[in-house]
Amino acid sequence: MSVINLDELKEIMDNDMELIQECFAEFLVDYPGLIGDIKTAAAAKNFEGVDNSAHKLKGTLRYLAAEPAATAAQTVEAAGKHQDPEGLEDKVSDLEAECQKVILYIDDFSA
């Protein structure tokens, strides 16, 4: 499975390459704050914060057709929703790794 499904993304964005570029740029701006919120909430065992921040990030990733990263965000969101600390740090690390792949994809796409 690719980092971003470009065919799906083009369908979502009605083949508007300028809009795709704008959404990629917005993700690069918003991502550090969202992952920071998730990590801070996870460290504090603030499960509601984990749930809310992961939910926002998941929605953004789905909109970008970044399914592997969205699935990782959904796993973190579920841990927050169910107040499950088991492996939460690993799940957040997995999410961060998947999002780094998205960032590299965006960097390559924009080049």
KEROLO-224623 format. One record per atom (N, C-alpha, C, O): residue in three letters; z, y, x. Coordinates in nm, 4 decimals, always signed. Atoms other than C-alpha are relative to their C-alpha. Example, Ala and Ser with C-alpha at 12.3 -4.5 7.8 and 13.67 -1.06 7.14 Angstrom:
SITE  resn         Z         Y         X
SITE   ALA   +0.0000   -0.1190   +0.0890
SITE   ALA   +0.7800   -0.4500   +1.2300
SITE   ALA   +0.0000   +0.1200   +0.0900
SITE   ALA   +0.0665   +0.1181   +0.1936
SITE   SER   -0.0060   -0.1190   -0.0820
SITE   SER   +0.7140   -0.1060   +1.3670
SITE   SER   +0.0730   +0.1090   -0.0770
SITE   SER   +0.0899   +0.2198   -0.0261
This chain:
SITE  resn         Z         Y         X
SITE   MET   +0.0000   -0.1193   +0.0858
SITE   MET   +0.0000   +0.0000   +0.0000
SITE   MET   +0.0000   +0.1238   +0.0889
SITE   MET   +0.0775   +0.1336   +0.1840
SITE   SER   +0.0106   -0.1198   -0.0824
SITE   SER   -0.0989   +0.3377   +0.1387
SITE   SER   +0.1158   +0.0962   -0.0266
SITE   SER   +0.1807   +0.0909   -0.1310
SITE   VAL   -0.1080   -0.0993   +0.0106
SITE   VAL   +0.1482   +0.6194   +0.1970
SITE   VAL   -0.0220   +0.0868   -0.1235
SITE   VAL   +0.0693   +0.1094   -0.2028
SITE   ILE   +0.0401   -0.0778   +0.1179
SITE   ILE   -0.0367   +0.8319   -0.0585
SITE   ILE   -0.1303   -0.0603   -0.0514
SITE   ILE   -0.2242   -0.0821   +0.0251
SITE   ASN   +0.1218   +0.0516   +0.0622
SITE   ASN   -0.2933   +0.6938   -0.3006
SITE   ASN   -0.0878   +0.1208   -0.0324
SITE   ASN   -0.0703   +0.1869   -0.1348
SITE   LEU   +0.0812   -0.1214   +0.0130
SITE   LEU   -0.5571   +0.9629   -0.2562
SITE   LEU   -0.0835   +0.0001   -0.1282
SITE   LEU   -0.1009   +0.1051   -0.1900
SITE   ASP   +0.0777   +0.0056   +0.1245
SITE   ASP   -0.7699   +0.8419   -0.5494
SITE   ASP   +0.0872   +0.0387   -0.1196
SITE   ASP   +0.0456   +0.1155   -0.2063
SITE   GLU   -0.0925   -0.0340   +0.1092
SITE   GLU   -0.4692   +0.8602   -0.7810
SITE   GLU   +0.0392   +0.1475   +0.0057
SITE   GLU   +0.0468   +0.2146   -0.0972
SITE   LEU   -0.0371   -0.1406   -0.0164
SITE   LEU   -0.3682   +1.1979   -0.6379
SITE   LEU   -0.1111   +0.0916   -0.0495
SITE   LEU   -0.0850   +0.1902   -0.1184
SITE   LYS   +0.1130   -0.0811   +0.0463
SITE   LYS   -0.7160   +1.3379   -0.6984
SITE   LYS   -0.0095   -0.0036   -0.1521
SITE   LYS   -0.0427   +0.0967   -0.2152
SITE   GLU   +0.0018   +0.0100   +0.1468
SITE   GLU   -0.6982   +1.2091   -1.0556
SITE   GLU   +0.1104   +0.0868   -0.0611
SITE   GLU   +0.0870   +0.1594   -0.1578
SITE   ILE   -0.1123   -0.0804   +0.0493
SITE   ILE   -0.3558   +1.3681   -1.1089
SITE   ILE   -0.0329   +0.1490   +0.0093
SITE   ILE   -0.0014   +0.2260   -0.0813
SITE   MET   +0.0280   -0.1411   -0.0279
SITE   MET   -0.4804   +1.6978   -0.9616
SITE   MET   -0.1401   +0.0422   -0.0456
SITE   MET   -0.1867   +0.1508   -0.0110
SITE   ASP   +0.1332   -0.0310   +0.0544
SITE   ASP   -0.8195   +1.6865   -1.1378
SITE   ASP   -0.0991   +0.0378   +0.1115
SITE   ASP   -0.1786   +0.1306   +0.0972
SITE   ASN   +0.0888   -0.0209   -0.1154
SITE   ASN   -1.0000   +1.6705   -0.8000
SITE   ASN   +0.0061   +0.1412   +0.0580
SITE   ASN   -0.0889   +0.1856   +0.1226
SITE   ASP   -0.0162   -0.1363   -0.0514
SITE   ASP   -0.8682   +2.0182   -0.7127
SITE   ASP   +0.0643   -0.0075   +0.1386
SITE   ASP   +0.1864   -0.0162   +0.1513
SITE   MET   -0.0501   +0.0148   -0.1365
SITE   MET   -0.8385   +1.9996   -0.3339
SITE   MET   +0.0926   +0.1156   +0.0408
SITE   MET   +0.1853   +0.0970   +0.1196
SITE   GLU   -0.0874   -0.1146   -0.0296
SITE   GLU   -0.6845   +2.3467   -0.3171
SITE   GLU   +0.1395   -0.0246   -0.0581
SITE   GLU   +0.2401   +0.0051   +0.0062
SITE   LEU   -0.1289   +0.0310   +0.0628
SITE   LEU   -0.4108   +2.2371   -0.5588
SITE   LEU   +0.0732   -0.1086   +0.0796
SITE   LEU   +0.1945   -0.1008   +0.0991
SITE   ILE   -0.0613   +0.1050   -0.0816
SITE   ILE   -0.3501   +1.9235   -0.3524
SITE   ILE   +0.0624   +0.0617   +0.1251
SITE   ILE   +0.1759   +0.0295   +0.1601
SITE   GLN   -0.0525   -0.0656   -0.1205
SITE   GLN   -0.3088   +2.1391   -0.0396
SITE   GLN   +0.1257   +0.0811   -0.0327
SITE   GLN   +0.2226   +0.0794   +0.0432
SITE   GLU   -0.1161   -0.0802   +0.0410
SITE   GLU   -0.0690   +2.3712   -0.2264
SITE   GLU   +0.1209   -0.0898   -0.0273
SITE   GLU   +0.2331   -0.0570   +0.0114
SITE   CYS   -0.1099   +0.0920   +0.0308
SITE   CYS   +0.1386   +2.0770   -0.3508
SITE   CYS   +0.0554   -0.0636   +0.1267
SITE   CYS   +0.1765   -0.0821   +0.1390
SITE   PHE   -0.0455   +0.0519   -0.1283
SITE   PHE   +0.1519   +1.9280   -0.0016
SITE   PHE   +0.0857   +0.1042   +0.0718
SITE   PHE   +0.1920   +0.0717   +0.1249
SITE   ALA   -0.0745   -0.1072   -0.0664
SITE   ALA   +0.2661   +2.2636   +0.1381
SITE   ALA   +0.1366   +0.0195   -0.0662
SITE   ALA   +0.2370   +0.0391   +0.0022
SITE   GLU   -0.1262   -0.0157   +0.0729
SITE   GLU   +0.5319   +2.2934   -0.1335
SITE   GLU   +0.0965   -0.1142   +0.0320
SITE   GLU   +0.2168   -0.0926   +0.0471
SITE   PHE   -0.0844   +0.1141   -0.0356
SITE   PHE   +0.6589   +1.9434   -0.0559
SITE   PHE   +0.0637   +0.0224   +0.1376
SITE   PHE   +0.1830   -0.0021   +0.1559
SITE   LEU   -0.0519   -0.0217   -0.1349
SITE   LEU   +0.6951   +2.0338   +0.3122
SITE   LEU   +0.1105   +0.1053   +0.0023
SITE   LEU   +0.2006   +0.0992   +0.0859
SITE   VAL   -0.1043   -0.1029   +0.0106
SITE   VAL   +0.9032   +2.3375   +0.2132
SITE   VAL   +0.1248   -0.0555   -0.0696
SITE   VAL   +0.2372   -0.0309   -0.0257
SITE   ASP   -0.1115   +0.0477   +0.0820
SITE   ASP   +1.1188   +2.1595   -0.0470
SITE   ASP   +0.0722   -0.1222   +0.0566
SITE   ASP   +0.1922   -0.1394   +0.0351
SITE   TYR   -0.0564   +0.1274   -0.0463
SITE   TYR   +1.1751   +1.8263   +0.1272
SITE   TYR   +0.1287   +0.0142   +0.0824
SITE   TYR   +0.2257   -0.0554   +0.0528
SITE   PRO   -0.1230   -0.0060   -0.0806
SITE   PRO   +1.4322   +1.9329   +0.3916
SITE   PRO   +0.1256   +0.0272   -0.0836
SITE   PRO   +0.2309   -0.0312   -0.0582
SITE   GLY   -0.1156   -0.0292   +0.0848
SITE   GLY   +1.6622   +2.0768   +0.1250
SITE   GLY   +0.0385   -0.1185   -0.0871
SITE   GLY   +0.1568   -0.1485   -0.1035
SITE   LEU   -0.0282   +0.1152   +0.0863
SITE   LEU   +1.6287   +1.7758   -0.1043
SITE   LEU   +0.0633   -0.1149   +0.0781
SITE   LEU   +0.1636   -0.1716   +0.0348
SITE   ILE   -0.0575   +0.1108   -0.0777
SITE   ILE   +1.6915   +1.5156   +0.1664
SITE   ILE   +0.1373   +0.0403   +0.0531
SITE   ILE   +0.2270   -0.0434   +0.0634
SITE   GLY   -0.1315   -0.0485   -0.0425
SITE   GLY   +1.9770   +1.7318   +0.2956
SITE   GLY   +0.1034   -0.0136   -0.1104
SITE   GLY   +0.2167   -0.0548   -0.0853
SITE   ASP   -0.0905   +0.0136   +0.1150
SITE   ASP   +2.1322   +1.7392   -0.0524
SITE   ASP   +0.0372   -0.1465   -0.0217
SITE   ASP   +0.1529   -0.1780   -0.0496
SITE   ILE   -0.0258   +0.1429   +0.0191
SITE   ILE   +2.0966   +1.3602   -0.0804
SITE   ILE   +0.0972   -0.0502   +0.1063
SITE   ILE   +0.1934   -0.1202   +0.0746
SITE   LYS   -0.0855   +0.0468   -0.1097
SITE   LYS   +2.2546   +1.2984   +0.2606
SITE   LYS   +0.1422   +0.0549   -0.0122
SITE   LYS   +0.2394   -0.0170   +0.0112
SITE   THR   -0.1322   -0.0608   +0.0172
SITE   THR   +2.5402   +1.5412   +0.1947
SITE   THR   +0.0756   -0.0677   -0.1148
SITE   THR   +0.1937   -0.1001   -0.1021
SITE   ALA   -0.0629   +0.0642   +0.1158
SITE   ALA   +2.6094   +1.3887   -0.1471
SITE   ALA   +0.0386   -0.1441   +0.0330
SITE   ALA   +0.1465   -0.1893   -0.0054
SITE   ALA   -0.0294   +0.1394   -0.0357
SITE   ALA   +2.5915   +1.0335   -0.0084
SITE   ALA   +0.1218   -0.0073   +0.0919
SITE   ALA   +0.2080   -0.0934   +0.0741
SITE   ALA   -0.1133   -0.0001   -0.0932
SITE   ALA   +2.8338   +1.1157   +0.2744
SITE   ALA   +0.1311   +0.0285   -0.0725
SITE   ALA   +0.2363   -0.0230   -0.0346
SITE   ALA   -0.1199   -0.0365   +0.0767
SITE   ALA   +3.0777   +1.2628   +0.0210
SITE   ALA   +0.0272   -0.0973   -0.1150
SITE   ALA   +0.1222   -0.0789   -0.1910
SITE   LYS   -0.0087   +0.0948   +0.1131
SITE   LYS   +3.0292   +0.9665   -0.2196
SITE   LYS   -0.0069   +0.0743   -0.1339
SITE   LYS   +0.0568   +0.0361   -0.2321
SITE   ASN   +0.0271   -0.0768   +0.1218
SITE   ASN   +2.9151   +1.2255   -0.4754
SITE   ASN   -0.1209   -0.0655   -0.0668
SITE   ASN   -0.2349   -0.0239   -0.0461
SITE   PHE   +0.1079   +0.0803   +0.0568
SITE   PHE   +2.7130   +0.9770   -0.6790
SITE   PHE   -0.0869   +0.0784   -0.0977
SITE   PHE   -0.2073   +0.0543   -0.1063
SITE   GLU   +0.0789   -0.0832   +0.0907
SITE   GLU   +2.6062   +1.2309   -0.9402
SITE   GLU   -0.0984   +0.0857   +0.0797
SITE   GLU   -0.2135   +0.1024   +0.0394
SITE   GLY   +0.0870   -0.0797   -0.0863
SITE   GLY   +2.4663   +1.4500   -0.6619
SITE   GLY   -0.1122   -0.0842   +0.0593
SITE   GLY   -0.2265   -0.0392   +0.0683
SITE   VAL   +0.1016   +0.0920   -0.0528
SITE   VAL   +2.2854   +1.1516   -0.5094
SITE   VAL   -0.1041   -0.0268   -0.1075
SITE   VAL   -0.2243   -0.0172   -0.0828
SITE   ASP   +0.0882   +0.0308   +0.1140
SITE   ASP   +2.1400   +1.0606   -0.8498
SITE   ASP   -0.0930   +0.1184   -0.0290
SITE   ASP   -0.2146   +0.1014   -0.0377
SITE   ASN   +0.0792   -0.1180   +0.0371
SITE   ASN   +2.0249   +1.4156   -0.9308
SITE   ASN   -0.1027   +0.0375   +0.1073
SITE   ASN   -0.2192   +0.0618   +0.0761
SITE   SER   +0.0915   -0.0403   -0.1072
SITE   SER   +1.8738   +1.4979   -0.5912
SITE   SER   -0.1088   -0.1046   +0.0240
SITE   SER   -0.2247   -0.0695   +0.0461
SITE   ALA   +0.0992   +0.1062   -0.0184
SITE   ALA   +1.7023   +1.1598   -0.5532
SITE   ALA   -0.0991   -0.0007   -0.1167
SITE   ALA   -0.2175   -0.0286   -0.0980
SITE   HIS   +0.0877   -0.0065   +0.1179
SITE   HIS   +1.5642   +1.1962   -0.9069
SITE   HIS   -0.1060   +0.1096   +0.0183
SITE   HIS   -0.2239   +0.0878   -0.0098
SITE   LYS   +0.0941   -0.1102   -0.0243
SITE   LYS   +1.4064   +1.5325   -0.8176
SITE   LYS   -0.1038   -0.0398   +0.1040
SITE   LYS   -0.2235   -0.0179   +0.0853
SITE   LEU   +0.0910   +0.0390   -0.1072
SITE   LEU   +1.2587   +1.3946   -0.4963
SITE   LEU   -0.0966   -0.1084   -0.0488
SITE   LEU   -0.2151   -0.1063   -0.0153
SITE   LYS   +0.0848   +0.1068   +0.0548
SITE   LYS   +1.1280   +1.0859   -0.6781
SITE   LYS   -0.1121   +0.0589   -0.0850
SITE   LYS   -0.2271   +0.0164   -0.0738
SITE   GLY   +0.1012   -0.0626   +0.0849
SITE   GLY   +0.9469   +1.3035   -0.9316
SITE   GLY   -0.1076   +0.0682   +0.0819
SITE   GLY   -0.2262   +0.0572   +0.0510
SITE   THR   +0.0963   -0.0664   -0.0878
SITE   THR   +0.7838   +1.5081   -0.6578
SITE   THR   -0.0902   -0.1023   +0.0685
SITE   THR   -0.2116   -0.0836   +0.0761
SITE   LEU   +0.0764   +0.1028   -0.0705
SITE   LEU   +0.6766   +1.1959   -0.4696
SITE   LEU   -0.0973   -0.0711   -0.0938
SITE   LEU   -0.2093   -0.1036   -0.0545
SITE   ARG   +0.0915   +0.0635   +0.0967
SITE   ARG   +0.5306   +1.0373   -0.7836
SITE   ARG   -0.1168   +0.0931   -0.0306
SITE   ARG   -0.2306   +0.0481   -0.0440
SITE   TYR   +0.1048   -0.0990   +0.0268
SITE   TYR   +0.3368   +1.3570   -0.8520
SITE   TYR   -0.1008   +0.0034   +0.1144
SITE   TYR   -0.2188   +0.0314   +0.0932
SITE   LEU   +0.0882   +0.0027   -0.1163
SITE   LEU   +0.1952   +1.3290   -0.4990
SITE   LEU   -0.0633   -0.1380   +0.0213
SITE   LEU   -0.1332   -0.1599   +0.1202
SITE   ALA   +0.0526   +0.1372   -0.0092
SITE   ALA   +0.1039   +0.9614   -0.5611
SITE   ALA   +0.0470   -0.0684   +0.1285
SITE   ALA   -0.0267   -0.1461   +0.1893
SITE   ALA   -0.0615   +0.0595   -0.1192
SITE   ALA   +0.3353   +0.8636   -0.2733
SITE   ALA   +0.0943   -0.1106   -0.0460
SITE   ALA   +0.2163   -0.0965   -0.0381
SITE   GLU   -0.0784   +0.1038   +0.0672
SITE   GLU   +0.4510   +0.5397   -0.4342
SITE   GLU   +0.1044   -0.0686   +0.0885
SITE   GLU   +0.2164   -0.0891   +0.0416
SITE   PRO   -0.1064   +0.0625   -0.0798
SITE   PRO   +0.6316   +0.3718   -0.1398
SITE   PRO   +0.1228   +0.0905   +0.0162
SITE   PRO   +0.2363   +0.0438   +0.0068
SITE   ALA   -0.1123   -0.0933   -0.0136
SITE   ALA   +0.8437   +0.6834   -0.0861
SITE   ALA   +0.0692   +0.0219   -0.1346
SITE   ALA   +0.1915   +0.0338   -0.1407
SITE   ALA   -0.0591   -0.0161   +0.1339
SITE   ALA   +0.8935   +0.7268   -0.4620
SITE   ALA   +0.0875   -0.1197   -0.0347
SITE   ALA   +0.1935   -0.1040   -0.0953
SITE   THR   -0.0798   +0.1206   +0.0248
SITE   THR   +1.0171   +0.3677   -0.4835
SITE   THR   +0.1303   +0.0052   +0.0793
SITE   THR   +0.2355   -0.0332   +0.0283
SITE   ALA   -0.1217   -0.0156   -0.0811
SITE   ALA   +1.2627   +0.4354   -0.2000
SITE   ALA   +0.0945   +0.1015   -0.0644
SITE   ALA   +0.2158   +0.0811   -0.0663
SITE   ALA   -0.0823   -0.1009   +0.0685
SITE   ALA   +1.3839   +0.7468   -0.3855
SITE   ALA   +0.0625   -0.0592   -0.1255
SITE   ALA   +0.1774   -0.0292   -0.1578
SITE   GLN   -0.0521   +0.0641   +0.1209
SITE   GLN   +1.4240   +0.5401   -0.7025
SITE   GLN   +0.1175   -0.0922   +0.0347
SITE   GLN   +0.2137   -0.1014   -0.0416
SITE   THR   -0.1091   +0.0875   -0.0446
SITE   THR   +1.6428   +0.2928   -0.5095
SITE   THR   +0.1258   +0.0817   +0.0271
SITE   THR   +0.2360   +0.0415   -0.0103
SITE   VAL   -0.1142   -0.0885   -0.0270
SITE   VAL   +1.8658   +0.5779   -0.3902
SITE   VAL   +0.0540   +0.0556   -0.1315
SITE   VAL   +0.1751   +0.0603   -0.1526
SITE   GLU   -0.0410   -0.0530   +0.1307
SITE   GLU   +1.8707   +0.7284   -0.7398
SITE   GLU   +0.0824   -0.1031   -0.0762
SITE   GLU   +0.1859   -0.0696   -0.1339
SITE   ALA   -0.0713   +0.1061   +0.0712
SITE   ALA   +1.9792   +0.3946   -0.8877
SITE   ALA   +0.1393   -0.0216   +0.0582
SITE   ALA   +0.2348   -0.0444   -0.0161
SITE   ALA   -0.1315   +0.0141   -0.0633
SITE   ALA   +2.2620   +0.3659   -0.6340
SITE   ALA   +0.0929   +0.1111   -0.0462
SITE   ALA   +0.2113   +0.0876   -0.0703
SITE   GLY   -0.0813   -0.1109   +0.0498
SITE   GLY   +2.3826   +0.7094   -0.7423
SITE   GLY   +0.0375   -0.0188   -0.1461
SITE   GLY   +0.1524   +0.0015   -0.1852
SITE   LYS   -0.0223   +0.0180   +0.1444
SITE   LYS   +2.3444   +0.6337   -1.1124
SITE   LYS   +0.1070   -0.1066   -0.0269
SITE   LYS   +0.1892   -0.0922   -0.1174
SITE   HIS   -0.0936   +0.1107   +0.0193
SITE   HIS   +2.5425   +0.3080   -1.0776
SITE   HIS   +0.1247   +0.0117   +0.0878
SITE   HIS   +0.2069   -0.0797   +0.0942
SITE   GLN   -0.1137   -0.0269   -0.0883
SITE   GLN   +2.7929   +0.4610   -0.8343
SITE   GLN   +0.0232   -0.1163   +0.0955
SITE   GLN   +0.1349   -0.1657   +0.1105
SITE   ASP   -0.0026   +0.1164   -0.0885
SITE   ASP   +2.7105   +0.1861   -0.5864
SITE   ASP   -0.0088   +0.0442   +0.1457
SITE   ASP   -0.1166   +0.0805   +0.1929
SITE   PRO   +0.0018   -0.0438   -0.1392
SITE   PRO   +2.8121   +0.2715   -0.2297
SITE   PRO   -0.0580   -0.1053   +0.0952
SITE   PRO   -0.0845   -0.0754   +0.2116
SITE   GLU   +0.0468   +0.1106   -0.0843
SITE   GLU   +2.6876   -0.0669   -0.0990
SITE   GLU   -0.1378   +0.0305   +0.0610
SITE   GLU   -0.2383   +0.0374   -0.0098
SITE   GLY   +0.1258   -0.0233   -0.0703
SITE   GLY   +2.4216   +0.0044   +0.1610
SITE   GLY   -0.0645   +0.1348   -0.0281
SITE   GLY   -0.1830   +0.1535   -0.0006
SITE   LEU   +0.0573   -0.1288   +0.0376
SITE   LEU   +2.3758   +0.3619   +0.0411
SITE   LEU   -0.0594   +0.0724   +0.1212
SITE   LEU   -0.1682   +0.1295   +0.1126
SITE   GLU   +0.0522   -0.0670   -0.1200
SITE   GLU   +2.3353   +0.4990   +0.3940
SITE   GLU   -0.1333   -0.0606   +0.0427
SITE   GLU   -0.2252   +0.0118   +0.0808
SITE   ASP   +0.1257   +0.0665   -0.0363
SITE   ASP   +2.0657   +0.2397   +0.4667
SITE   ASP   -0.1113   +0.0378   -0.0963
SITE   ASP   -0.2256   +0.0582   -0.0552
SITE   LYS   +0.1003   -0.0370   +0.1006
SITE   LYS   +1.8873   +0.3237   +0.1424
SITE   LYS   -0.0493   +0.1432   +0.0242
SITE   LYS   -0.1684   +0.1716   +0.0115
SITE   VAL   +0.0377   -0.1383   -0.0300
SITE   VAL   +1.8920   +0.6934   +0.2309
SITE   VAL   -0.0860   +0.0041   +0.1272
SITE   VAL   -0.1832   +0.0792   +0.1343
SITE   SER   +0.0801   +0.0069   -0.1234
SITE   SER   +1.7619   +0.6107   +0.5803
SITE   SER   -0.1403   -0.0519   -0.0293
SITE   SER   -0.2382   -0.0010   +0.0252
SITE   ASP   +0.1315   +0.0528   +0.0393
SITE   ASP   +1.4801   +0.4044   +0.4254
SITE   ASP   -0.0824   +0.1086   -0.0696
SITE   ASP   -0.2018   +0.1237   -0.0437
SITE   LEU   +0.0672   -0.1091   +0.0707
SITE   LEU   +1.3957   +0.6966   +0.1971
SITE   LEU   -0.0510   +0.1036   +0.1001
SITE   LEU   -0.1649   +0.1497   +0.0913
SITE   GLU   +0.0379   -0.0993   -0.1001
SITE   GLU   +1.3914   +0.9343   +0.4907
SITE   GLU   -0.1196   -0.0495   +0.0824
SITE   GLU   -0.2105   +0.0279   +0.1126
SITE   ALA   +0.1104   +0.0578   -0.0777
SITE   ALA   +1.1616   +0.6997   +0.6865
SITE   ALA   -0.1302   +0.0033   -0.0801
SITE   ALA   -0.2357   +0.0354   -0.0254
SITE   GLU   +0.1198   -0.0036   +0.0840
SITE   GLU   +0.9186   +0.6739   +0.3940
SITE   GLU   -0.0513   +0.1431   -0.0161
SITE   GLU   -0.1721   +0.1667   -0.0172
SITE   CYS   +0.0405   -0.1406   +0.0144
SITE   CYS   +0.9185   +1.0516   +0.3511
SITE   CYS   -0.0617   +0.0523   +0.1295
SITE   CYS   -0.1512   +0.1368   +0.1256
SITE   GLN   +0.0608   -0.0394   -0.1274
SITE   GLN   +0.8424   +1.0944   +0.7214
SITE   GLN   -0.1453   -0.0456   +0.0052
SITE   GLN   -0.2308   +0.0243   +0.0596
SITE   LYS   +0.1387   +0.0485   +0.0069
SITE   LYS   +0.5308   +0.8837   +0.6635
SITE   LYS   -0.0843   +0.0936   -0.0863
SITE   LYS   -0.2003   +0.1207   -0.0550
SITE   VAL   +0.0703   -0.0949   +0.0867
SITE   VAL   +0.4356   +1.1215   +0.3811
SITE   VAL   -0.0290   +0.1285   +0.0779
SITE   VAL   -0.1391   +0.1829   +0.0700
SITE   ILE   +0.0173   -0.1224   -0.0786
SITE   ILE   +0.4874   +1.4200   +0.6119
SITE   ILE   -0.1118   -0.0182   +0.1033
SITE   ILE   -0.1949   +0.0709   +0.1209
SITE   LEU   +0.1064   +0.0270   -0.0969
SITE   LEU   +0.2670   +1.2608   +0.8799
SITE   LEU   -0.1353   -0.0069   -0.0689
SITE   LEU   -0.2348   +0.0422   -0.0155
SITE   TYR   +0.1251   +0.0065   +0.0768
SITE   TYR   +0.0020   +1.1875   +0.6170
SITE   TYR   -0.0479   +0.1412   -0.0323
SITE   TYR   -0.1654   +0.1735   -0.0151
SITE   ILE   +0.0347   -0.1383   +0.0352
SITE   ILE   +0.0117   +1.5505   +0.5027
SITE   ILE   -0.0505   +0.0751   +0.1233
SITE   ILE   -0.1497   +0.1477   +0.1162
SITE   ASP   +0.0416   -0.0655   -0.1238
SITE   ASP   -0.0115   +1.6732   +0.8629
SITE   ASP   -0.1420   -0.0418   +0.0382
SITE   ASP   -0.2241   +0.0421   +0.0753
SITE   ASP   +0.1341   +0.0507   -0.0321
SITE   ASP   -0.3161   +1.4514   +0.9238
SITE   ASP   -0.1028   +0.0486   -0.1004
SITE   ASP   -0.2153   +0.0829   -0.0640
SITE   PHE   +0.0897   -0.0422   +0.1074
SITE   PHE   -0.4691   +1.5450   +0.5889
SITE   PHE   -0.0404   +0.1461   +0.0159
SITE   PHE   -0.1547   +0.1838   -0.0099
SITE   SER   +0.0223   -0.1439   -0.0124
SITE   SER   -0.4368   +1.9154   +0.6598
SITE   SER   -0.0754   +0.0378   +0.1266
SITE   SER   -0.1314   +0.1470   +0.1367
SITE   ALA   +0.0608   -0.0313   -0.1303
SITE   ALA   -0.5738   +1.8932   +1.0131
SITE   ALA   -0.1504   +0.0145   -0.0077
SITE   ALA   -0.2152   +0.0407   +0.0937
